[in-house]
Amino acid sequence: MSDKEIKGESEDLGATPAEEAKKIEAEKTPDAAQAPAPEGPPADAEPAPKSSKIARSSEEKRDLQDKAVRAAGWTIAAGLLARATGVLGSLGITYFLDPEAIGAVGAAVIVALTANQFTLLGYGQYLVAKPDEGKDVVFHVTVLHIGIGIVAFAATFFLGFPLVKWMPAPSLMKYLPWMLVATMLERLYFVPERVLIRELDFPRVAIARSLSDLTYTAVSIGLAIGKFGAMSILFANVARGLVRLVITWKFVPWSAWLTPTKLRKDVYRRILKFGLPLGASQAVAFANTRFDNLLMGRLFGEATMGMYQMAYNLADMPAEQIGEQIAEVLLPSFARMTPEDRKKAIVRVTGIISLVIFPVAVGFGAIALTAERLMTAKWAGIGKMLMVLCVMSITRPLISKAHSYLQATGRTIRITQLEVFKLVAVMICVFGFGHFGVLWACFGVGVAFLLELCLSWYIMARGDGIPFTAFFARLVPPLLACVPMAASVEGTRRLLLGAPVLVSLLVQIVVGAIAYAIGALILARGQSNEFIALTKSALDRRRKKKGGDDDEKGDDDTKKPAEAPAT
């Protein structure tokens, strides 16, 4: 389940970045009324709110940077845990379910999630991007979100009966009701989770997500062992939703999102003006990650669809569990930066994300052939699919980062256009390359994602004056550091062909991690040192701040006896 943000109106690219920066800065400064009006601002750039949460002083900027680094650390750690458990769960489920069963359940998942994603109207992104909005606006979003969900899921249930006739899934109605229940649980914790995100409370978000993913893995494998068949996946989705719902509600007080207030049309107009284009882009983004499954089923059959779905989900884990969570950190962080700081940060963040994501994605592709040996013979060939789809896994976190930047600068129109472009590109590439075979169809997915990434960089370069080559310059060193890692993993695999699969897999992971660490320190020295320095700085400042708070508390305690009245 990927969660992306996007919008759809027209934008004028003729405005210079300096003009846009002046306009946004004028909106933020108290004496903006005396400032001369800039000429030709971008048509779709939404002025920054007069927010007390915009970081202006160097101290505030450092605090925001440190908070973002800590938040990224929490999300990366949680993402790695979820990734590890997700891999184990996906591999474990293949022992008990065949590709046909996965494909049948996948059709129900696509129908239910389509109803969910096509009714997310961008109000979640509104809450994150507008941190100054009060509890009354949050309540407006809650009522809209849950109300639309109930109507949409009821309609989807009844539409499921005619859908059976033309979808390649005769057992759709056996699985769809349970998936609708799981999706409704997701809607119930959606708004409280957005409250945590906009306050940069990512440790709690990470805890809820990690524990719910662990629950899914345990329940799905446990029920599969108990011979529940494909229903084990659906029951596990319900269990995951319940766990995440309970934990999120525990962290967020009801008053933060359920404080009753009179519903007003002007508030909804403001929310939907911002959110509807994002909702359209969310729908297109979802289609990009799901509708290709249906096309693969049409081209190669239900079994191939199930195998492709499993390979895609495994390859997508670095992007979904790590990359997109980093993007959730970046959106509220970008929203609190000045335009010039955002321009510098977007290039810098590109290198940091690449340093973290590239070895995970490339490394996962490198061990794919060995991981395939953990599966039964019914899944033969999935390893090669996984290797090819890792191209997509490399680019998607970078695309999410670009979307966060464009959304923070008010150009949600461009995100929608990018997603529409990718949807068309994915379908054309899968269909076109698919004539040469399944692996070529997987390659087409990676090509479509790469094209969108390049287009998003072009938009930022054209609209904000960020050099197009600056992005490539930050990508090359981490990518080069992956070469010795991939070579060492492949060499280790060949040397240990006769060894037990788990032993070979563990040795390959250790060798690959060591090879990348050495390669990164040599070939990506600048970005490695920058990442280490940022982490150390955040930790040092946190310790100093904690120590200062303790000292202040101690001073207060020593003063109390002197200030107390005599007895």
MIDREN-782470 format. One line per 2 residues: number of its first residue (from 1); their letters; for each residue x, y, z of C-alpha. Coordinates in steps of 0.5 Angstrom, whole numbers, plus 500, padded with zeros to 3 digits. Example, Ala and Ser with C-alpha at 12.3 -4.5 7.8 and 13.67 -1.06 7.14 Angstrom:
<rs>
1) AS) 525/491/516; 527/498/514
</rs>
This chain:
<rs>
1) MS) 500/500/500; 504/506/498
3) DK) 502/513/500; 504/519/495
5) EI) 502/526/494; 500/530/488
7) KG) 495/535/484; 492/537/478
9) ES) 492/544/475; 496/548/470
11) ED) 503/552/472; 507/557/469
13) LG) 514/555/468; 516/562/466
15) AT) 517/565/473; 524/565/475
17) PA) 526/562/482; 529/569/485
19) EE) 522/571/484; 518/566/487
21) AK) 523/566/493; 522/573/494
23) KI) 514/572/494; 514/567/499
25) EA) 519/571/503; 515/577/503
27) EK) 509/573/505; 513/570/511
29) TP) 516/577/514; 512/582/518
31) DA) 513/588/514; 511/584/507
33) AQ) 506/590/506; 512/595/505
35) AP) 516/590/500; 515/591/493
37) AP) 511/586/489; 515/581/485
39) EG) 513/580/478; 511/574/475
41) PP) 510/569/480; 509/562/479
43) AD) 501/561/478; 501/555/482
45) AE) 506/556/487; 501/557/494
47) PA) 504/562/498; 507/560/505
49) PK) 503/561/511; 505/566/516
51) SS) 507/561/521; 510/561/527
53) KI) 513/554/525; 517/557/520
55) AR) 525/556/522; 528/563/521
57) SS) 534/564/526; 540/559/525
59) EE) 539/556/532; 532/554/529
61) KR) 534/551/523; 539/547/527
63) DL) 534/545/531; 529/543/525
65) QD) 535/539/522; 537/535/528
67) KA) 530/534/529; 529/531/522
69) VR) 535/527/522; 533/524/528
71) AA) 526/523/525; 529/520/519
73) GW) 533/515/524; 527/513/527
75) TI) 524/511/520; 530/508/517
77) AA) 530/503/523; 523/502/523
79) GL) 523/501/516; 529/496/516
81) LA) 525/492/522; 519/492/517
83) RA) 523/490/511; 526/484/515
85) TG) 520/482/518; 516/483/511
87) VL) 521/479/507; 521/473/512
89) GS) 513/473/512; 513/474/504
91) LG) 518/468/504; 515/464/509
93) IT) 508/465/506; 510/462/499
95) YF) 511/455/503; 504/454/504
97) LD) 501/458/498; 502/458/490
99) PE) 502/463/485; 495/462/483
101) AI) 492/463/490; 496/470/491
103) GA) 494/472/484; 486/471/487
105) VG) 487/475/493; 491/480/490
107) AA) 485/482/485; 481/483/492
109) VI) 486/487/495; 487/492/488
111) VA) 479/493/488; 479/495/496
113) LT) 485/499/496; 482/502/489
115) AN) 476/504/493; 480/507/499
117) QF) 485/511/495; 480/514/490
119) TL) 477/517/496; 483/520/499
121) LG) 482/527/497; 489/530/499
123) YG) 486/532/506; 492/528/510
125) QY) 497/532/506; 493/538/508
127) LV) 494/537/515; 501/535/514
129) AK) 503/541/510; 499/546/514
131) PD) 502/545/521; 498/551/524
133) EG) 491/549/523; 487/548/529
135) KD) 483/542/532; 477/544/528
137) VV) 480/543/521; 482/536/524
139) FH) 475/535/526; 473/537/519
141) VT) 478/532/516; 476/526/520
143) VL) 468/527/519; 470/528/511
145) HI) 475/522/511; 470/517/515
147) GI) 464/519/512; 466/518/505
149) GI) 470/511/506; 463/508/509
151) VA) 460/510/503; 465/508/498
153) FA) 466/501/501; 459/500/501
155) AT) 458/501/494; 465/497/492
157) FF) 462/491/496; 455/491/491
159) LG) 460/493/485; 464/487/487
161) FP) 458/482/484; 459/485/477
163) LV) 466/485/477; 467/478/478
165) KW) 464/477/471; 470/481/467
167) MP) 476/480/472; 480/474/472
169) AP) 478/473/479; 472/468/480
171) SL) 473/468/487; 473/475/488
173) MK) 467/476/493; 470/471/497
175) YL) 476/475/499; 473/482/498
177) PW) 469/483/504; 475/482/509
179) ML) 479/486/505; 474/492/506
181) VA) 474/491/513; 482/491/513
183) TM) 482/498/509; 476/501/514
185) LE) 481/500/520; 486/504/516
187) RL) 482/509/515; 480/510/522
189) YF) 487/511/524; 489/515/518
191) VP) 488/522/521; 491/521/528
193) ER) 497/518/525; 497/525/520
195) VL) 497/529/527; 503/525/529
197) IR) 507/526/523; 505/534/522
199) EL) 508/534/529; 514/530/527
201) DF) 513/525/532; 516/520/528
203) PR) 518/515/534; 511/514/535
205) VA) 509/513/528; 515/508/527
207) IA) 513/504/533; 506/503/531
209) RS) 508/501/524; 513/496/526
211) LS) 509/493/531; 503/492/526
213) DL) 508/489/521; 510/484/526
215) TY) 503/482/527; 502/481/520
217) TA) 508/477/519; 506/473/525
219) VS) 499/472/523; 499/471/516
221) IG) 505/465/517; 501/462/523
223) LA) 494/462/519; 498/459/513
225) IG) 501/453/517; 494/452/520
227) KF) 492/451/513; 487/457/512
229) GA) 490/458/505; 489/465/502
231) MS) 484/467/507; 491/468/512
233) IL) 493/474/508; 486/477/509
235) FA) 486/475/516; 493/478/517
237) NV) 491/485/514; 485/485/519
239) AR) 490/484/525; 495/489/522
241) GL) 490/494/522; 487/493/529
243) VR) 494/493/532; 496/500/528
245) LV) 489/503/530; 490/501/538
247) IT) 497/504/538; 496/510/534
249) WK) 489/512/538; 493/510/544
251) FV) 499/516/542; 494/521/540
253) PW) 488/524/545; 481/524/542
255) SA) 481/531/543; 487/532/538
257) WL) 482/530/532; 475/529/535
259) TP) 474/535/538; 466/537/536
261) TK) 466/543/532; 461/546/527
263) LR) 462/544/520; 463/550/515
265) KD) 463/550/508; 469/555/507
267) VY) 473/550/511; 472/545/506
269) RR) 473/549/500; 480/551/503
271) IL) 481/544/504; 479/541/498
273) KF) 482/547/494; 489/544/496
275) GL) 487/537/497; 483/535/491
277) PL) 489/535/486; 493/531/491
279) GA) 487/526/491; 487/525/484
281) SQ) 495/524/484; 494/519/490
283) AV) 489/515/485; 494/515/479
285) AF) 500/514/484; 496/508/486
287) AN) 494/506/479; 502/506/478
289) TR) 503/501/483; 497/496/482
291) FD) 494/496/475; 500/493/472
293) NL) 499/487/476; 492/486/472
295) LM) 496/488/466; 501/482/467
297) GR) 495/477/469; 492/479/462
299) LF) 498/478/458; 501/472/462
301) GE) 495/469/466; 493/469/474
303) AT) 500/465/476; 504/470/473
305) MG) 500/475/476; 501/472/483
307) MY) 509/471/482; 510/478/479
309) QM) 506/481/485; 510/477/490
311) AY) 517/480/486; 514/487/486
313) NL) 512/487/493; 519/484/495
315) AD) 523/489/491; 519/495/493
317) MP) 520/494/500; 526/499/500
319) AE) 522/504/497; 516/503/501
321) QI) 519/501/508; 524/506/508
323) GE) 524/511/502; 517/513/503
325) QI) 518/514/510; 524/519/509
327) AE) 519/522/504; 514/523/510
329) VL) 519/526/514; 521/531/509
331) LP) 515/534/507; 513/537/514
333) SF) 521/539/514; 521/542/508
335) AR) 514/546/510; 518/549/515
337) MT) 524/552/511; 525/558/507
339) PE) 525/557/499; 533/558/499
341) DR) 534/553/504; 529/548/501
343) KK) 533/548/494; 540/547/498
345) AI) 536/541/502; 533/538/496
347) VR) 540/536/493; 543/534/499
349) VT) 538/530/501; 538/526/494
351) GI) 545/524/496; 543/522/503
353) IS) 537/518/501; 542/515/495
355) LV) 547/513/500; 542/509/505
357) IF) 537/506/499; 542/504/494
359) PV) 545/499/498; 539/496/500
361) AV) 536/495/493; 542/493/490
363) GF) 544/488/495; 537/485/495
365) GA) 537/484/488; 544/481/488
367) IA) 542/476/493; 535/474/489
369) LT) 537/468/486; 539/465/493
371) AE) 533/467/496; 529/464/491
373) RL) 532/457/493; 528/458/500
375) MT) 522/458/496; 518/452/493
377) AK) 519/449/486; 512/453/485
379) WA) 516/459/485; 521/458/480
381) GI) 523/464/476; 521/469/481
383) GK) 529/471/483; 530/473/476
385) ML) 524/478/476; 526/481/483
387) MV) 533/482/480; 530/486/474
389) LC) 525/490/479; 530/492/483
391) VM) 531/498/478; 524/501/480
393) SI) 526/500/487; 532/505/486
395) TR) 528/510/483; 522/510/487
397) PL) 525/513/494; 528/519/490
399) IS) 521/520/486; 518/521/493
401) KA) 523/526/495; 522/530/489
403) HS) 514/530/490; 515/532/498
405) YL) 519/538/495; 514/540/490
407) QA) 508/539/495; 512/544/500
409) TG) 513/549/495; 505/549/493
411) RT) 506/546/486; 502/540/487
413) IR) 500/540/480; 506/538/477
415) IT) 506/532/482; 499/530/479
417) QL) 502/531/472; 508/526/474
419) EV) 504/521/476; 499/521/470
421) FK) 506/521/466; 508/515/470
423) LV) 502/511/469; 502/512/462
425) AV) 509/510/461; 508/504/466
427) MI) 502/501/462; 506/502/455
429) CV) 512/500/457; 509/493/460
431) FG) 505/492/454; 511/494/449
433) FG) 516/490/453; 512/484/455
435) HF) 511/482/448; 519/479/449
437) GV) 517/476/455; 516/476/463
439) LW) 523/479/465; 522/484/459
441) AC) 515/487/462; 519/487/469
443) FG) 524/491/466; 519/496/462
445) VG) 517/498/470; 524/500/471
447) VA) 524/504/465; 518/508/466
449) FL) 520/510/474; 527/512/471
451) LE) 523/517/466; 519/520/471
453) LC) 525/521/476; 528/525/470
455) LS) 522/529/469; 521/531/476
457) WY) 529/533/476; 527/537/470
459) IM) 521/541/473; 525/543/479
461) AR) 531/545/475; 527/549/470
463) GD) 522/552/476; 527/553/481
465) GI) 534/554/478; 537/548/481
467) PF) 542/545/476; 540/538/473
469) TA) 547/535/474; 547/537/481
471) FF) 542/531/482; 546/526/478
473) AR) 553/528/482; 550/526/488
475) LV) 547/519/485; 554/517/482
477) PP) 558/516/488; 553/511/492
479) LL) 552/508/486; 559/506/484
481) AC) 560/504/491; 554/499/490
483) VP) 559/496/484; 564/492/489
485) MA) 558/490/493; 554/487/488
487) AS) 561/483/485; 563/481/492
489) VE) 556/478/493; 555/474/486
491) GT) 562/472/488; 560/469/494
493) RR) 554/466/492; 558/462/486
495) LL) 563/460/492; 558/457/496
497) LG) 553/454/491; 554/447/495
499) AP) 553/450/502; 546/451/506
501) VL) 542/456/503; 541/460/510
503) VS) 548/460/511; 550/462/504
505) LL) 545/468/504; 547/470/511
507) VQ) 555/470/509; 553/474/502
509) IV) 549/479/506; 555/480/511
511) VG) 560/480/505; 556/485/502
513) AI) 555/490/508; 562/490/509
515) AY) 564/491/501; 559/497/501
517) AI) 562/500/507; 569/500/505
519) GA) 566/502/498; 562/508/500
521) LI) 568/511/505; 572/510/498
523) LA) 568/512/493; 563/516/496
525) RG) 567/519/502; 564/526/502
527) QS) 557/523/503; 559/518/508
529) NE) 562/523/512; 556/528/511
531) FI) 552/523/514; 556/521/519
533) AL) 557/528/521; 549/530/521
535) TK) 548/524/525; 553/526/530
537) SA) 551/533/531; 544/531/532
539) LD) 546/526/537; 551/531/541
541) RR) 546/537/540; 540/532/543
543) RK) 545/530/549; 547/538/550
545) KK) 540/540/550; 538/534/555
547) GG) 544/536/560; 541/543/559
549) DD) 534/541/561; 537/537/567
551) DE) 541/543/569; 536/548/569
553) KG) 531/543/573; 537/542/578
555) DD) 537/550/579; 530/550/580
557) DT) 530/545/585; 536/549/589
559) KK) 532/555/589; 526/552/592
561) PA) 528/552/599; 531/559/599
563) EA) 524/562/596; 520/558/601
565) PA) 516/562/606; 519/561/613
567) T) 515/556/618
</rs>
